Every structure is written in structure tokens, then in C-alpha cells.
Amino acid sequence: MNFQNLLLTLCKFKTETDMAINGKVLPLFIVAKKIEEKSVSDGGILIPTAVVKTPTIAATVVLTGKGTATEEMHVKEGDRILFSPHAFRSFVHPDDKQEYLLVPQKEVMLIY
């Protein structure tokens, strides 16, 4: 059984709109939905993708693990987080065809 199938057996998604998940996430892990960046500036100027450098990724937390006896979870559902672009695994759920990210809590750099 590969990683994506294991994760999908642990999680059951309700709907695309409320982004709620029934199930369990392993301790100290976060399931999040990526926040898409704007490609147009506030003044209406198109920003080419070659110019945009994103050292971090922003996402909204959909589900968190419960933590462990020695380390508690610092993020909760609905929080926005920033993390490194190399710190996650992405997967697409077959029911709602949405892409979700699995991020270890230790890789989260900012909660806002």
C-alpha cells in the first residue's frame, strides 16, 4: 500500500465547500489546502511567473493530528500557515478531485 492510499483510507472528505474531513491524521501532521497566489498586482499589472519567487507556501489548515504526549499541536483547523516548498506531500482525493497538502507540524514557520 503506497503513501497516498494509506492517507486516503484514514481520511473521508465531506464536501468541497466546507473542506471538512472525517477521520484521523497521524500525530503532529496537518492536512491543508494551498492558497493560490495572485498573478495580478493591485494596480492591474500582470506579474509573470518567472519574476515571482516564492520561498514559502501559504495554506489553510483543514485537519490536524492530535499531537503526542510530549508535543502538543500548535495549529488548529482554519488557521493559515506558511511553510517551505520542500516540506509537504501533496495528494488528490478521488471523491472531490481537490489537491491537499500533508505537512509535518515541525515544518510550519508561521501561523497567522
Backbone hydrogen bonds in HBPLUS format (Angstrom, degrees):
<---DONOR---> <-ACCEPTOR-->    atom                        ^
c    i                          cat <-CA-CA->   ^        H-A-AA   ^      H-
h    n   atom  resd res      DA  || num        DHA   H-A  angle D-A-AA Bond
n    s   type  num  typ     dist DA aas  dist angle  dist       angle   num
A0006-LEU N   A0002-ASN O   3.06 MM   4  6.29 156.7  2.12 152.7 159.7     1
A0007-LEU N   A0003-PHE O   2.97 MM   4  6.24 161.1  2.01 153.4 158.2     2
A0008-LEU N   A0004-GLN O   2.96 MM   4  6.15 157.5  2.01 148.8 155.1     3
A0009-THR N   A0005-ASN O   3.05 MM   4  6.23 140.4  2.21 141.6 150.9     4
A0010-LEU N   A0006-LEU O   3.26 MM   4  6.54 136.1  2.47 139.5 150.5     5
A0010-LEU N   A0007-LEU O   3.11 MM   3  5.18 131.7  2.35  96.7 109.8     6
A0011-CYS N   A0007-LEU O   3.17 MM   4  6.41 138.3  2.35 145.6 156.5     7
A0024-LYS N   A0010-LEU O   3.20 MM  14  5.69 145.9  2.32 140.8 144.7     8
A0012-LYS N   A0022-ASN O   2.70 MM  10  5.01 150.8  1.79 159.5 167.8     9
A0022-ASN N   A0012-LYS O   2.68 MM  10  5.01 170.4  1.69 162.0 158.5    10
A0014-LYS N   A0020-ALA O   3.17 MM   6  5.84 167.1  2.19 154.7 153.7    11
A0029-PHE N   A0026-LEU O   3.21 MM   3  5.78 134.7  2.43 146.9 142.5    12
A0105-GLN N   A0028-LEU O   2.85 MM  77  5.37 172.4  1.86 147.1 146.3    13
A0065-GLY N   A0029-PHE O   2.89 MM  36  5.39 139.1  2.06 168.6 169.3    14
A0030-ILE N   A0103-VAL O   2.77 MM  73  5.09 145.6  1.89 145.6 157.3    15
A0103-VAL N   A0030-ILE O   2.83 MM  73  5.09 163.7  1.86 151.8 156.8    16
A0031-VAL N   A0063-LEU O   2.80 MM  32  5.10 173.5  1.80 156.3 158.2    17
A0062-VAL N   A0031-VAL O   2.77 MM  31  5.56 163.6  1.80 148.5 152.9    18
A0063-LEU N   A0031-VAL O   3.12 MM  32  5.10 159.0  2.17 141.9 143.0    19
A0032-ALA N   A0101-LEU O   2.83 MM  69  5.11 158.1  1.88 146.3 153.6    20
A0101-LEU N   A0032-ALA O   2.78 MM  69  5.11 164.8  1.81 154.4 158.2    21
A0033-LYS N   A0060-THR O   2.89 MM  27  5.30 158.1  1.94 149.3 153.7    22
A0060-THR N   A0033-LYS O   2.86 MM  27  5.30 162.7  1.89 148.9 149.3    23
A0035-ILE N   A0058-ALA O   2.97 MM  23  5.58 177.3  1.97 134.8 134.7    24
A0047-ILE N   A0039-SER O   2.78 MM   8  5.26 172.8  1.78 153.2 151.6    25
A0041-SER N   A0045-ILE O   2.80 MM   4  5.21 167.7  1.82 150.1 151.8    26
A0044-GLY N   A0041-SER O   3.02 MM   3  5.25 164.2  2.05 111.3 115.8    27
A0051-VAL N   A0048-PRO O   3.13 MM   3  5.59 146.6  2.25 109.7 118.4    28
A0057-ILE N   A0083-PHE O   2.77 MM  26  5.42 154.3  1.84 156.3 165.3    29
A0083-PHE N   A0057-ILE O   3.05 MM  26  5.42 146.4  2.16 140.7 151.1    30
A0059-ALA N   A0081-ILE O   3.02 MM  22  5.48 147.9  2.13 150.3 157.3    31
A0081-ILE N   A0059-ALA O   2.86 MM  22  5.48 160.2  1.90 156.7 163.4    32
A0061-VAL N   A0079-ASP O   2.81 MM  18  5.41 171.0  1.82 167.4 170.6    33
A0078-GLY N   A0061-VAL O   2.92 MM  17  5.17 170.4  1.93 135.3 138.6    34
A0068-THR N   A0071-GLU O   2.76 MM   3  5.13 166.9  1.78 162.3 162.8    35
A0079-ASP N   A0076-LYS O   3.15 MM   3  5.87 165.5  2.17 141.4 143.6    36
A0112-TYR N   A0080-ARG O   2.82 MM  32  5.29 167.6  1.83 150.5 154.7    37
A0082-LEU N   A0110-LEU O   2.95 MM  28  5.13 143.5  2.09 143.9 149.1    38
A0109-MET N   A0082-LEU O   2.81 MM  27  5.61 160.9  1.85 155.8 161.1    39
A0087-ALA N   A0084-SER O   3.19 MM   3  5.30 166.3  2.21 115.7 116.1    40
A0089-ARG N   A0102-LEU O   3.07 MM  13  5.21 151.6  2.15 136.7 145.4    41
A0102-LEU N   A0089-ARG O   2.77 MM  13  5.21 160.7  1.81 153.7 160.6    42
A0091-PHE N   A0100-TYR O   2.92 MM   9  5.51 154.2  1.98 156.2 161.7    43
A0100-TYR N   A0091-PHE O   2.83 MM   9  5.51 167.7  1.85 168.3 171.4    44
A0093-HIS N   A0098-GLN O   3.14 MM   5  5.86 153.0  2.22 161.4 159.6    45
A0097-LYS N   A0093-HIS O   2.89 MM   4  5.29 131.3  2.13 147.8 158.4    46
A0107-GLU N   A0104-PRO O   3.04 MM   3  5.62 159.8  2.08 117.6 123.8    47
A0108-VAL N   A0105-GLN O   3.09 MM   3  5.51 166.2  2.11 116.5 120.9    48
